[in-house]
Amino acid sequence: MSKICVSCGKAPAIGNNRSHSNRATKRRFDPNLQRVRIVVDGSPQNAYVCARCLKSGRVTKAI
């Protein structure tokens, strides 16, 4: 599955897990992607869109 939002291009961020002893191990912060049917160039299409774009109305859902 693609981990990139079709609307805004939000992608995973890289960071560190920090233990109690402050040791760092790598981790990924994945965006909250949802698979929805949206209108792209006038036709409905399944795409992965982040929850922030869905809530703000940046994409139009297909019926």
Secondary structure, 3 states (H helix, E strand, C coil): CCCCCCCCCCCCEEEEEECCCCCEEEEEECCCEEEEEEEECCEEEEEEEEHHHHHHCCCCECC
